[in-house]
């Protein structure tokens, strides 16, 4: 989500002027409240379509975020021409609008078996034994929030990382909707030790990890090196837990399929832990690529994944990148 929605063009000045920043935060909260309030009053599928219309209209007006969307899509889909990329970006903004409009209906998605289909490719250790938690990883695709709903339906106690919006007022509003996920939510900052403690308590941990992380390792993603967290794999290796990739697919409107894929294992267990972890995350990246190619418009790639104007990865930093090693 953009730091400022209504005042996006004033973002440069707002960061330097506390009063303007606070004013824009409040305006944004009012706008989001109105959208989600109206969405709450609508039947869930109509609300989802309403969100698509709003996202398709508002999103492209956020020039900086749209440029980032476009740059990421160009790398991921090099065979598309400019017009096809532009169309894809508009559709992706529409899908992100659906996610926002579905926040007030998260409880409905959780409780309606027809809206949330769960496929488990291999038996989940966390289902068979509460003492065997898993590390769950997914991408910002479709509505990634429903992974927590799927875990709740399976009776798996979990702790899920989330990225708080820069706007603290908006963060509080969204947290109220997220209570319907039946998940313990943990801000991503300084989370490594807390996640390890949760795993030791028998809680499965879940995180969205397709974003760039400047403290990470270079790992290939769509043919280019991307700085990526290896935290999930390291947690799994240290505590002998399964690392399970979970795919979310939007079937139609607010209907989803959540697929728990087979656990990722290192190809060579004789290597050191860091090398094994890098190998595991590379395997996760390959799965993410396949999922994104299947439903490209459902990929919410609002953060810059690769440096500007280069085909080779460098250690260039970017203010739009998530800086926590386990970003959601």
Order of alpha helices (4+ residues) and beta strands (2+ residues): alpha-alpha-alpha-alpha-alpha-alpha-beta-alpha-beta-alpha-beta-alpha-beta-alpha-beta-beta-beta-alpha-beta-beta-alpha
